[in-house]
Amino acid sequence: MKAVPLAVRILLAALLAGVGSTFAQSSAKLATGLAAVRVPEGFKVELAAGPDLAPYAMFAALDDRGRLFLAESSGKNIRGLAMSQTPECRI
């Protein structure tokens, strides 16, 4: 009987583990939105800017005073010169 190479055994184990976790996730109802975010006790999660305010939100950052800055895209897939001629993105 020919031995199976170690790399093949590792790959097979990884694939089987992935399939198992996929079935486990699909059988349980997964939380979505704010309910999916878990924080330590004493903290709370609040919606600061929903899709009605920033439909194409890309990045967010807090400054040293705790203010939230949100960078938004226009939702269009344009590049370089065309984007600079018609800037629609905002912060």
N, C-alpha and C positions, 0 to 999 in steps of 0.2 A: 504494500500500500504506500502510495506516494504522500509525503508530508505536505501539508498546506503551509505556504509561507506565512510568516508572522504578520506581514503587512496586510495580507488578505484577511487573516483572522481578525485583526484590529478593525479593518474597514467593515467587515460583516457585523461585528459587535456594535459598532457605532450606528450602522444602518438599522439594526434591530432595536437598539435603544431609542432611536428617533421615531420609529414606527410605534413603539409602545407608548411614548409620551404623547404622540399625536392622538392615539386612541383614547388615552386618559383625558386629554384636554377636550376632545369632542364629546365625550360622554358626560362631562360636568358642564353646567352652565357657567360661562365665564362672565365676570363683571366687566362693564364697559364704562367709558366716560369717567367722571369724578369718582364713582364707586370703585374703579379699578386701581386708584392711587392709594397706597398705604403709607401712613406716616406714623412716627412714634407717638405714644400717648402724650397729650398736652398740646399737640400741633393740630391744625385743621387745614383743610384744603378748600379754597374758594375759587369760583370762576371769576376771573378778572376781565377777560375779553372773549366773548363767544363768537360764533360764526356770523352773527348779525353785525358785529362791530369790526371784525377782522377776518373776512372769509378766506384769505390766503396767508395766514400768519406763518412766518418762516422761522424766526428766532426771537428769543426773549432774554432779557438780562435785567438784573437789579443793580442800581448804583449804590454808592456808599450811604445814601440817605434812605434807602429802601424803596425808591421809585422804580416802577416797572417800565421798561422800554421794550416795545414790540416792533419788530421789523416785519413788514408785510410785502408780499409780492402782488403784482397785478393779476396773476393767474395766467398770463400769456407767456408763450415760449418764444421770446424774441431775444436777440443778442446784440452786443456791441453798439454799433453806430445807430441802428434802428431804435434801440432802447434809449440812447442818449437824445435822440430827436423827439421822442414822445415819452418822457418819464412819467410813469404811472405808479411806481412803487412809493411807499411812504414809511416813515418811522413815527 
